[in-house]
Amino acid sequence: MTIWTPNLRGREGPLYRVIADALGADIEEGRLAAGTRLPTHRELAEKVGVTVGTVTRAYAEAERRGLIGGEVGRGTFVRHRDAPRHLPSPAPDLGDDALVELGLNWPATPPGDPAGTALRKSLDALQRSPKLSALLDYQPHAGHPSHREAGAQWIQRFGLEVAPSRVVVCSGGQHAMEVALSALTRPGDTVLCESLTYPGLKVLANRFHLRLHGVAMDEHGLLPDALEAACRTGAKVLFCLPNLQNPTGAVMTEERRRRIAAVARQHGLSVVEDDAYGLLLDKRPAPLCSFLPESGWFIAGVSKLLAPGLRLGYLAAPESTSTERLAEEAGLATRMTPALMADITARWVREGTADELVIRRRREAQERMELAKKLLGDWLPRPLSRGATYHLWLKLPAPWRAEPFTSHARRRGVTVTPAELFNVGPSTAPSAVRVCLGAPRTRAALEKGLQRLRETLEGGPEPLASIV
């Protein structure tokens, strides 16, 4: 551990921010190397002569700036500069000997291009349709009635019965999240979520000036007792992914969903349930929203299950909410969801094409997961998620830490995403990375990436070059 003591002379402002500024300056000027372990909160408080709470706020501010990261039971460390801080972006496609992308959570592409084949058939049918030109007109903010009806049919696949009048057609799941949070929150509000959550929520929270409060989890998702305690923050909204949670892959049992619903009902929580991956499961518990008809908001996207280029998602509002208000919120961002994409998706839902595409995606994801089990079986959690999945949560063996591992793996030619990107609040992130199986176009490319990942794990970390 470093004996670092911040130089606070000549700095102005709140003490916690002054400490964070001094930390940033020492990192920038090379006095603190990437990977350096910092003093504990209590040790630094004694050195500087401030309260432990002030140091806690200083470390939280430094983590918000992307300067440091923490790991449960190991401490707080200076971040590597090349570690991702927000939403990850694709690695450049430089050929077989360059980077293999396992950091982006893209759907697995089956051989034969079934989505492209389906699109060509739909476009051929559309060009002969007498209603084709109508798709170029302005549409209602909430979507054309026939598209909302298809949305209700799609949501039914997830196990939730909703009337078409409760469905808003959105431009993807991220847009649906934006619409729901716009309707439910105001700047300064606190939103509860899993302690490790989808980075897109963090982006929206920052844009809307919301406070995120992470709720503790286990292998089955949110802990009801932890949610009960978190409700004391005064939060009125919970966002969660009960199926194949991103990033951990946790699947919430039905019994757990009933308990979470009971806590939400008791404390008047509105629950935004995102089910981006649910149809990949062989057997799905009933949606959390099915136990909260009065306060459950359900998001059913199509990008992860049908085709990423179909930027379409369906938001089902609770029975007590006016969809006219939601339509206004949706229209503020996009005016309307493009009718051509909405019509193609509606055709696929009505004709059964969507179901066939899901089956193909699920089968490909299952094959890729088996490949991952073969190459990374010694490091994967037990048991794995039921059915297929696009991403795995890899808990790193000691003495690996998430960000150094990510950097080291990249140097070996494979990208993964460290836990810090998903971590919520000042608590330290676990020593883990998310490994995505869908981004490589072929299984051969995936196998190459997984082999590089295995070699990184087997090789172990390099010792720190210097400790101040």
Order of alpha helices (4+ residues) and beta strands (2+ residues): alpha-alpha-alpha-beta-beta-beta-alpha-alpha-beta-alpha-beta-alpha-beta-beta-beta-alpha-beta-alpha-beta-beta-beta-alpha-alpha-alpha-beta-alpha-beta-beta-beta-alpha
